């Protein structure tokens, strides 16, 4: 089996209001529970980006064709592999919107989860549609969840609410699939829609760039020093490719500053790729597209507890230097629930940059041009869109996005 058949071809993010069933639906699709972070389990909500891979198999039985992520078809035979996908489970709670926005930088399509148990739209449902519009995500499938709780007539009325809600948006014609994820009902219809998504064109010839979405220390407590392995980073290659044995650079790297009052100075990680994997598949080469895990020689103390989230990976000498100030062309979202007010000098903003978030302070603003000082240096890929959250009424709200100037 070649690497392309081993690696996911499509990154699909889940978006939607808190407790609308995103993680449950991802579990139904992938047979993996993505809320494994300890704080997520304790609070019964998704705190950090979770992800899982799935193999979509095509089954042909008695003239009927359908898709499944189960190991076998209904007749007990194994269907042919049609597509491998990666699902990225983003949090929906309003105080964690920045994490959801960060994840949107590496997704090709979205499952938009809307529960039939609450009127549409709920606050984060509205904000996530704004993200979809702002980032231009056209491949969106809407899953109307928990229909078994409300009954047939209420589900029909709620369906009409969804259709009215998306009217005039970039996804006005998106399919809406009523589902009961906990009973595996209509999951095959969701897979059928996923199978229709056209695969994006990937740039595998340019110098590689990867966004770090998660990072781990995979060593168990009590492991002998001689048996310890280096830290692992997980994320998505947005262009180019990496091979086992490649020397890579991770920026911005380690903050060498001991004094918080002084300007931060960074030293990039220079390391070697010891292992590549996609799900349970081992790779010798990984290309753009799909979520992958990269084994390195980095001291695992740096990668534990998502310590490298938000950093970028590339070949040595090919990544942009870290910056502590940026200038962006700002586009405001047309929101009727937020006050129309100009940016203030030194106003703090939450910025979603790549797969990370930083605090930016307004240094200067003129028309659509914003000059910002960052509380921590960041290495930015020129192609990135930067999501901007402002504080209104003691709540961080998505107000717009920017592109680097």
Buried (B, 14 or more C-beta within 10 A) or exposed (E): EEBEEBBBBBBBBBBBBBBBBBBBBBBBBBEBBBBEBEEBEEEEBBBBBBBBBBBBBBBEEEEEEBBBBBEEBEEEEEBEEBBBBBBBBBBBBBEBBBBBBBBBBBBBBBBBBBBBBBEBBBBBBBBBBBBBBBBEBBBBBBBBBBBBEBEEEEBEEBBEBBBEBBEEBBBEEBBBBBBBBBEEBBBBBBBBBBBEBEEBEBBBEEEBBBBBBBBBBBBEEEEEEEEEBBBBBBBBBBBBBBEBEBEBBBBBBEEEEEEEEEEBEBEBBBBBBBBBBBBEBEBEBBBBBBBBBBBBEBBBEBBBEBBBBBBBBBBEEEBBEBEBEBBBBBBBBEBEEBEEEEBEEEBBBBBBBBBBBBEBBBBEBEEEEBBBBBEBBBBBBEEBBBBBBBEBEEEBBBBBBBEBE
